[in-house]
Amino acid sequence: MKEFDVIVLGGGTAGTMAAKTAAANGASTVMFNDGELGGLCILRGCMPTKTMLHAAHLNHHARHHATPGIGKTEPSIEFAQVMDNKDAKVKRFKDAKIAGIEKGGYQVIDARAHFTGADTVEAAGEAYRFTKGAVISTGSVVSSPPIPGLDQVPFLTSDEVMELREQPESIIVLGSGAIGLEFAQFYARMGTQVHLVSRRAVFTDAGPIIAQEMRQALDDEPNLHAHHPAVSLGARMSGEGIALDIEDAQGMRTITAEHLLVATGRRADVDGLGLEQAGVEMERGKIRCGANMQTSNPKIFVAGDASGFRLLLHVANWEGQVAGLGAAKVSGEHLVENRLNMSVVFTDPPLALLGMTESEAQSKGIEALIAQARFPETGRAITMDVEHGVWTLVCDQQGEILGTQILGPRADDLIHILSGIMYYRGKVQDLIDMPWYHPTLAEVLIGLARDLTAKLPG
């Protein structure tokens, strides 16, 4: 039996960070990964979708921009070239990732490992033991909802839709989370007729102000027809393609399209890992762990999508580092930061969330205050002919910033202003005291901070 200090199962973002961290701290480390290296974000997630969305946004704004004096055009679309460009960018990112892995100081074995005991695994017929710890970082797989008839129709997943080389005339996108919204807008802005279907209203978790603004932005999208919230759904084949029977507040109706994309989320890829043999417990479909990513087996840690919690790259990196330190038995307390809870949806306008909404704060017994500003009514956004967007800021009664929600231009970058301030427990008065360049989108924060300061007691 071969021995290593640390064994890592899975070679995506979290796995490579865990292996690199363990090796950097002197642990002999091996990482098992079956199939293509690079991780979901590079291969089929963050980077390819952003490349595709960039092309779609260029096409949309050429046709539908709101700036007087600049003519609108009808760009030609070569869909296959858009997808080829996506593939070229993926290769570039993948090559850079693999180059980093090769310099990571740990061994890589192309095989899927599974646990055979509390401190042993097996891969490709070979047995291995970890003397210090192990990290489960096997990523996630597409999750399909229990919709009647769905198993009888040829639907696409978010993985498979990446391989299309011919632009669909029509597509039904099932799911209004980040994946569903981004794909729905991509196809709609490329000229495909899109039906966006969801069992819930779009982004109610971001608060009613943001949800309402997002709905208005979607309603203004040419080629995109939103159907939500749906009470019940049923899928079947029809003479016109794939049919989806929908029941909602308006009654029953049927929509049909050439393709059906199921974008209802992902789940932890832990099937066949032998978790029971290792003494690793599951809870509600997730591996039970603490903020230090330690599982019910004190020698085994979990990181990334395999945890089943926040399936985001920056979270996977943080979890991977914490798990790698724990598995290598590096002294000290190593915890994942959960207070900021940042996420972004790269639609146009993008949506960025950080910390708590007003209702989330109140549910925790915090008497929260909120201020809001609509982008189309703020200086720099007016010069840019911005049509949609709203920025909300939440603080407690002492003025500490609890969260912010941004739906508007460059929200994916603007959110980092607040993440830095919140990380250091900043208050609204700090925003007022800081210098702000004019005119910028960021200076909207001055007005929000002043509004909150006026509401503070005393």
Buried (B, 14 or more C-beta within 10 A) or exposed (E): EEBBBBBBBBBBBBBBBBBBBBBBBEBBBBBBBBEEBBBBBBBBBBBBBBBBBBBBBEBBBBBEBEEEEEEEEEEEBEBEEBBEBBEEBBEEBBEEBBEEBEEBBBEBBEBBBBBBEBBBBBBEEEEBBBBBBBBBBBBBBBBBEEBEBBEEBEBBBBBBBBEBEEBBEBBBBBBBBBBBBBBBBBBBBBBBBBBBBBBEBBBBBBBEBBBBBBBEBBEEBEBBBBBBBBEEBBBBEEEEBBBBBBEBEEEEEEBBBBBBBBBBBBBBBBEEBBBEBBBBEBEEEBBBBEEBBBBBBEBBBBBBBBBBBBBBBBBBBBBBBBBBBBBBBBEEEBEBEEEBBBBBBBBBBBBBBBBBBBBBBEEEEBEBBBBBBBBBEBBBBEEBEBBBBBBBBBBBEEBBBBBBBBBBBBBBBBBEBBBEBBEEEBBBBBBBEBEBEEBBBBBBBBBBBBBBBEBBEE
